Amino acid sequence: MPSPAAAFDALYVRHAPALARQTFLLTGRPRLSREAVEWGFQLAWQRWPEVARDLDPAGWVRAAAHEYALSPWHRFRLSTFRSPAKAAGSDRPDPLLAALLRLPAPYRRALLLHDAVGLELPEAAAEIEASTPAAHGRLTYAREALAGRLPELGLAGEPPARQREILCERLARLAAAHPVPTAAARAVRTGSERSTRRMTRSAIGLTGLIVAVTAASLWAGTGEQYVQPPVRPGAPAGPAGDAHAEHDPQHRP
């Protein structure tokens, strides 16, 4: 039986290149695509016992990488929020890529999973956490949008099966024209382990800070001193003396 590292490396070598092509079709940005693939596999290594037992480890990683690639917070990162990759011999994005990126992210992902990855509709729906009718609606809308924007694709008027064939071939060509290099499997594992150590140290530091703040609060609360109320002239000092004076028949205010 292979070691966990060997099993992880085999999964990475087999699926990372294809996953890099998929994330490129989702984002149009090679650097972000590579980052998404590394993130998905690093997360898988951190949770390897769970991933290794999964019925579809490649699907587990794919879902994590796709979600990372489509995360809206990337738009605030100038290093990755650049213009999409340009078409060969042109200063403009490939027309098909530009049309893809104009689709809402959930529709783009449904199209990719069904027409490029090859998942059947129920499987694609499960991966994007939608009902099968909802996934079908997204897929239909995406195909109609591409047919309207790019008549040269030849999608209009074709049955769904033929549309799938056309898009599978065209999307494969588009991804092949913009290769995304992937890191070595060992480097991804090492990066995952470093990330885990950083998170562990951060958690320990945060726990220590909380303990210190709590201890300081408790010390401040118990460090208050009792302030004795003023003593009336002629009365015995202290709370007991006040009570005695109140009940003493010889006492006069």
N, C-alpha and C positions, 0 to 999 in steps of 0.2 A: 504494500500500500504506500503510495507516495506521501512524502512529508507535506505539511500544510504549505510551506514555501514553494515546493515543487508543484503542488496542485494549483496554487495561485498563479505561479508563473505560466503554467500551461494555459490557464484560462485567459490570462492577459495576452499572451502571444497569439492566441487563436482569435480573440475578439476585439482587441484594442484598435487595430487598423480600420476595421469596418465601423466601429463606434466613432472613430475620429471623422470618418466621412459623413456619418449621420449627423453629428453635432455641427459639422460645417454647414450642412443643408439647413439646419435649424437657425444658425446664427449668421452665416456668411462671413465669419471672422475666424481666420485660422488660429490665432493665438488663444482666443476664448474657447475654441473647439478643443484644442489640446489641453487646456486647463480643465475643462469639463470632464474629459476622459480620465485625466489623472485624479481628479477629485472623486469620481465614481469608483475607481479601483482602490484608491487610498481608503475610502470609507468601507469598501468591501473587505480590505485586509484588517481594518480595525474590528470588524464584526465577522471575521472569517468563520468561526464555528456556525453562526447563523446562516451565512451565505453558502457554506459548503453543504449544509443540509437542505437548502432550498431546491425545489424541483427544477428550477430554471435559474442557475447562478448568473448566466449571461444576461437574462432578462432583468434580474435584480440590479446588476451594475448599469445596464442600459437605462432603466428608469431613473436611477440616481443621477447619471450623467446628463440625461435630457432635462431633468428638473433644474439641475444646476445651470445648464446652458441657457435656459429660458427664464432664469430668475430675474425679476425686474430691477434689482439693485445694480446690475451691471451697467445700466445706463448712466450711473453716476461715476463710473470709473473711466477716466479719460484714456487710460492705457489700452482698454479693450473696446471702448465705444468709438470706433473709427468707422470710416466708410467701408461697406462690404468689399470683398475681394473683386478686383477688376477682371473683365474678360480678357482673354489672350489677345494682344495687339490692339487694345482699346484702353481709353482712360475712363470708361464707364463700366459699371457692374454688368455681369452677364444678364441678359433680359429675363431668363428663366429664374435666376437667383433673385433679381430685383422683384419679380412678381411673387415669388415665394415669401420674401420678407415683408411684403405688403399684407399678407394674410395675417389675421390674428393668431397669436401663438398657439392656442388650443387647436385651431383648424390646421395649422401648419404641421403640428405634431401628429394629428390623426392621419393626415395625408402621408406623412413620412412612414409611420408605422405600418400602414396598410399597403401603400403602393411601392415603397422603397425597401422597407425591412421585410415585408411579406407576411405580416401577421393577418390572420383572418379578423373579421370585424369584432366578434365577441372578445378575442384576445386583446385587440387594440383597445377596446372599450375598457376592459379590466385594467390595463396598464395605465390609462389616463384617468381612471376612477370615474368613469361616466357610464351611463346606460348604453346598451347597444343601439337603440334608436337615436340617442343623442350623438353617439360617435358616427352613425350613418349620416345624420344631418350635417355634421361638420365636414365629413368627407365629401358629400355632395356639393356643399357650398364651395369648398376649396377647389374642386374640379371645375365647377362652373365659372369661378372667378378666373382661374388660369385660362380656361377656354376663351373667355371674353377678352382678356388682356393680351393673350398670345394666340391668335387664330392659327398661326403657322404650326402649332403643335398638332393640329388635327384632332382635337378632342371633341369638338362640337358634333353632335349627332351620332357619336359612337356609343355602343353599349358599354356598360360598366366594366365588363371583363376586358374589352379592347382598350378602354381608357387606362385601366391599370397597367396593361402591357406597355402602352406608349410612355406613361409617366415613369415606370420602372426603368425603362431603357434610357430616357432622357435625364432622369435624376442621377443614374449611375455615371453617365458621361459627364455631367456637370461636376460631380464630386471627384471624379478621376482627373479632371482638368485643374483641380485645386488641391493637391495632396497636402495632408497635414501630418508632419512627422510626429512620432510618438516616442516617449522616453523608454529606456530599458525597464524590464519588469523589476529588476532588483532595485533600481533607483526609485521606483514608485513605492516599493515596500519600505525602503529606508525613509523616504519622505513621510510615509504614513506613520512610521514608528516615532520619528522626530515630532510630528504633530501630536501624537498621543502623549509623549513626554511633556510637551509644552502645556497641553491641556491639564495634565495631572498636576504639574507645578503650579499652574494658575489656580486650580481648584484648591490645592493645599494653601496657597497664599491667601486666597479669599476666605477660606475657613479660619485661618489664623487671624486675619483682620477682623472678622466677625466676633471671634472669641475675645480679642483685645478690646474691641469697642464695648462688648457686653460687660466685660469685667470692669472697665472704666466707669460705665454707667452705674453698675452695682456699687462700686466703691464710693462714687460721688453721692449716691442715695443714702448709704449708711454712714457717711462721714459728717452728717449734719449734727450740730451740737444743740443741746437743750438750753433754751434761754429762760431763766427764772423770772417770773412776773415780779413787778415792784412790790416791796413789803410796806404795808401801812405803818405809820409811826405807832409804836407801842405794842405792835402785834408780834408774836414769836415768828422767827424766820421759817420759811419753807411751807409747803402745802399742808403738812400735818398741823403746823402751828395755826394756820388760817382756819382750819376746821375746828381746832380746839377753842379758838377765840370766839367763833360763831356760837358755840354752845355754852360758853362760860357765863354764868349769871352775873359775875362781877365785872364783866367786860362792858365798857361803854364805847360807842363809836366816837 
